[in-house]
Amino acid sequence: MKANFNSLRTQLSVFALANILFSVPLYASDTDLGNITFVGDSITNGGSAKGATASNQARCGGTAASWRYALWKHLLDNGYNDKTQGNSSDKVNQPLALKGKDFQMVGTVNRFANNDAELNALATEYLGKAFHNIHEGHDGWRAAGHAGKFARTNKPGSGYVGNWISNNGKNGGPRYDSKPSTGWSDNEKDQNYWGKQILAPVSKFTPNTYSPDTVVILLGVNDIDAYTGEEVYQNVGEIVRLYQISNPKAKFAISTILDSNRNRKNVTDYNTLLLDTPKDSSDWRYGKTNIITFNGNLGYNQNMCYDNLHLGAQGALIFSSNVARALGVGQRSVGQERRDASHQNFTQVKLPATQGAWKSISKSINGNKKTYFELKSEKNSSASAFKIPGIKLDASSNNTVNIVFQMDDDSNKNTFSINLANGNDKNGQLDIYPNEIRWKGTNATYTQGSPETGLVLYTGVLLNKEMNNLRVAWIQKDQTLGLNEGYYVWLNGVLIGEALQGDSSNNIANNKNGILLGGLIPDGETMVSIESISYCSTQSLAPIGETIREFPNNIAQAIKITPRIWTNAKGKKIVGKLISLNNGTATISTEGKNIKIPINGLSKEDQQVLQSYSSKSK
């Protein structure tokens, strides 16, 4: 394993890791979840934002019950039927006969952190269903603790997962020690973590047993300062093996460690191993177990956390969409009917030949030649905004607008703004950069960190690569459905903004009953092409399906879309992307040029990278 691990580490830079995504659903045709448990630490539990400053809560979109609650909404939006029966331990852990999209949550914990009343109040009913807070998220715990490495008898295999699961799928009691440990062993790495014994007495948890059909794991952030990435990886593998004791056919979805201010080197090492090591190897002894590992950091960063670690409302929204994609359950529709922008309900906006700095131009984008509406506004120019007349998004109209666009430059100064308006003349504003989307507006749930920056909705998206579909709908408050009033924003089918509010002080040129499209930064530039603008004036509509693209699932694919430093045999270095590999020659794109380099003319390390790519691409 060590040699393989070192090879993997050299192949993937931190930059490449940030862009490793996934596209393959957990189940090709079977999306039944059955008994589902969520295994993790305080991030999975839900944490408490009571100690967070108002500015930190504003920066991360406010407080959230938990990402599990946000994921639960994905399930209900996509027709899954929650059969969970409250918090009673004699009901929730019974075997569930798989029946279509029935599921129930199982675990030994039935609370948020510290029984926080504020967070419980945030978990309101949705689509007529009540959320049952049952899971396996334990505050402060490490993967090593879940794996049973530090049990009362200090005997591997006698630990916590072993105490929770039923024996071979039968509810006949735990397989191992029936008296879980109340503290750590004398292992030096765990004895003084954060200056105290961090494992809470097990008596505060319900001593149940259960047999899971689906296991979602988010662990490692508490381990990573004391353990190497490889050690954390092995401990997570032990957790997988323990759950297979109860159900050899259990399905697993395992996330990378999320972005935080913890040990970044070990995080990178662990995430690299998790994403790229073949899961049919003997490392985790999966056999025929169905498993996917995925990058939970897609669209997410620590600014979505109220303390750079625990998820706020925006972090829960974005991370839950990544879990939903891994499980193959579909993205949020917020209880709305799904419609494609080509549907008859939508009216196409006829774009003028010119308007100020905007002009109609024929060009080819990704091999697709057609007419686009383009704005090229250079530094310090006074380009006018383009106004879409007659469209308003407000409580009286429930309108929807759909814009298909591409950023034409990857400069950090390239910014495109969409200024929205409703009948009350209150605006919200989307600021779009090549790799990020932000919101400017205020309300109790989503507020701006500052007028200059706004709330980060989605990040690391590479919006200059191809056309992107942006859907914005105004949805009224509906207590029956559990919806708050405001703007709802989807990017390529993924909900990235929920109940966003405008700000009357953010009024641009009295933009009433219209939408303004234009530049943003006075000393910056705007280079954007719009393929189409359409709107529905009769109802709020969610987009059909999800179309997020460019999701490499392994290092081989990541090499093709992310730059890395290439070194030839003489030590000369260039930064570029691998475009193709044919007949002993690598084609690398650098500074707008494609350079062909013989493979045997590269360093031994680069040759190993290309050998890995070649073998994984077959």
Salt bridges, closest charged atoms under 4 A:
ASP30 OD2 - LYS251 NZ 2.90
ASP77 OD2 - ARG332 NE 2.66
GLU136 OE2 - HIS138 NE2 2.82
ASP177 OD2 - ARG152 NH2 2.96
ASP190 OD1 - ARG142 NH1 2.83
GLU230 OE1 - LYS2 NZ 3.39
GLU231 OE1 - LYS189 NZ 3.00
GLU238 OE1 - ARG241 NH2 3.07
ASP259 OD1 - ARG264 NH1 3.14
ASP269 OD2 - ARG9 NH1 3.20
ASP269 OD2 - LYS265 NZ 3.20
ASP276 OD2 - LYS616 NZ 3.26
ASP307 OD2 - HIS310 ND1 2.68
GLU337 OE2 - ARG339 NH2 2.56
GLU374 OE2 - LYS363 NZ 2.41
ASP394 OD2 - LYS392 NZ 3.84
ASP408 OD2 - LYS363 NZ 2.99
ASP431 OD2 - LYS440 NZ 3.31
GLU436 OE1 - ARG438 NE 2.55
GLU466 OE2 - ARG549 NE 1.93
GLU498 OE2 - LYS73 NZ 3.82
GLU498 OE2 - ARG332 NH2 3.49
ASP523 OD2 - LYS413 NZ 3.53
GLU531 OE2 - LYS370 NZ 3.59
GLU546 OE2 - ARG325 NE 2.51
ASP606 OD1 - ARG564 NH1 2.70
